[in-house]
Structures are given as structure tokens and as C-alpha cells.
């Protein structure tokens, strides 16, 4: 299996790595084959597929995040996670292909590093693509309906999402769980922990200090409030249509 094929397999077969969006109203309408195709198309530019950083759609977001804040986050944390994933994946693959036996502690460390770094890559890609330069004015009717079914109103979801983000020291996410068809606001502080298996991500906010400290210092709430006004509606709508 080629390196590109292995990355696609990892991306589509692990619930922890899935970042596509499944709408409850579309879940039973699409075939499994169509669902896989949609996910692959959505993640075609992911670093887990290409081995390269997914291009940023902006250098700064006026009124929210400066270029000085975004650049080290993108290059150091996202780029570093991609390098870490690739290094761990290559070492594990080479050991298999070359018949090399790694000692248990080294093998376990590489396995954990690959999971943690790959999750970090996907979450950063969802975070960066999920923000826009202008406030989110409206979402598709099916998105609004799904949120209202679970949270009552979009405003109640927003308040709960902000509470989730304030309590997080890593990531806060709005996720859909295909097992019971429910939406959840969840915390994942260490990439590999706090993940609901098979759940897929709709809205993602990075709550590690490196995501906001240059612009907001210790004013965590201000960062969260500004984020809520820069959610990319078109991206949310797009993720709802994917499976």
C-alpha cells in the first residue's frame, strides 16, 4: 500500500480522525459508497492525505486574530503536528515492511504519537477552515433544525458551546454521533482523550493558549466571544452535507 493510500485509509477508517459532518436528515438518505466519497473529497487537501500543510484561507482575520497570532499557530503547532505524524507513521510502517522488531516501549510511544499528532492535524484543519472574516449571518435550514432539535434554539447551543470552550484547556467541539443521531458539545483536552468514537466534527475551537495568547493574553472569554462571531457559515453548511 502506498503512503498516500495508507493516509487515506487512516483518515476514513478511524472515528477519532473523522472531521466530516453528517446531518441526521441525510444520514439514511445517502449510500455508504456516497458517504465515503464525500468524506474523501472534503479531506482531499488534508495534510494526512498530501503530506503537506493545507493552505490557510487567510493571513489574518480583522477584528479577531492577527497575522502574528495565526502564523506561529499554523506553522508551529499545525505544521509541527503534521511533521510528528509523518515521522511516527514512517517509522511504524518501515518497521513492518523491513521486519524490524521495536521494543515495546518504543512501539507504544510511536503508536500514541501517531494517534495524537494525526488528531491534532485534523482538528487544526477544521479549526482554521471553520473561521471566516465576517460574522455568521445564517445557516442552512437543516443545520438550524438539527441544532434546535437538540438544544432548543441556536442561541442556547451557542451559550452551551461557549461554556464548553471556557471549561476546555484543549479543544471544544460540536459533534454529531451517528450511533444515536445526537449532537454534543464536547471537550477534548489532549487530542486523544475526550473523543467520542465515530462522532464527527461540525464546529471546532482551539482553546490551547497558543491559539489566542498573543492577541488576547489571559482574556479567554473575549477570545471565545469573538470566535462566535467569526464562525464560517458556509463551512458549517458544507460539513452538514457531507458524510
Beta strands, then each sheet from edge to edge (+ up, - down):
strand 1: 171-177
strand 2: 182-188
strand 3: 199-206
sheet 1: 2+ 1- 3+
end
